[in-house]
Amino acid sequence: MNPAMRSLWAAVALLLAWRLDELAEACSCSPVHPQQAFCNADIVIRAKVVGKKEVNAGNDIYGNPIKRIQYDIKQIKMFKGPDQGIEIIFTAPSSAVCGVSLEPNGKKEYLITGKGEGNKKMHVTLCDFIEPWDSVTATQKKSLSQRYEMGCECKITRCPSIPCSINAPNECLWTDWVVEKSITGRQASHYACIKRSDGSCAWYRGEAPPKKEFLEIEDP
C-alpha cells in the first residue's frame, strides 16, 4: 500500500475510533412511567432554579478535573425525600453525558426526581423524570402525594411491540408506545399502577384516592 493510501486509512481509522468513543459516551435511557421514576428516586420535589454555575467535582484517574453544573434552587414542595429541604442540584455538564438543562431565572417551576447526595443536595440526569410543573397533569400531581407510593411494590412492564403480556399478578402492562406511539400517553398521564389487597396490581385512573372496593378487587 502506498503512503497516500496508508495515510487515508489511518485517518479513517482515527475518525471511526473517535465516533465510537462519542457513541460510547452518549446518554441512553430506557423509558419509564412517571410512577417508576417516583419509586426509583431518592428525592422528588417541586422547585424553582435561581442560580447556575460550573463547579469542580474532583479529578478523574488521569488527574483531569471533573466538571459538574450546580443549580441553586428554591424548593416549593417535597413529595419524597429527607427531612431537610434541597438547596442544590448537581448534573453533568452536557446532555451527551446525561446532563440536564434547567432555566435558572427563577420563573419556571419544575417537578424534579433524582438521587440524594446528603447535606441538602441531590444529583439528576436525563434518565430522571424532570418536567416543567405546568406540563404535569392533574392526575400526576395528585399521584405524587400518595398514589404512586401505593404502587411502588408493583412492576410496570413496558410493551415495546405487539404481542406483549405480563408474567405475574403484580405487573401492570404499559401500552402507551404501541397504542399512541408515545411514552407520555394516556397511561403515563392519567393512570397509576396500584397494589390491591390480594397482592395483585392494576391500573387505576382518577384524581381521588382509590376506593376501598378497588383495593378489594374491583375492575379498574
Buried (B, 14 or more C-beta within 10 A) or exposed (E): EEEEEEEEEEEEEEEEEEEEEEEEEEBEEEBBBBBBBBBBBBBBBBBBBBEBEEEEBEEEEEEEEEEBBBBBBBBEBBBBBBEEBBBBBBBBBEBEEBBBEBEBEEEEBBBBBBBBBEEBBBBBBBBBBBBEBEEBBEBBBBBBEEBBBBBBEBBBBBBEEEEBEBEEEBBBBBBBBBEEEEBBBBBBBBBBBBBBEEEBBBBBEBEEBBEEEBBEEEEB
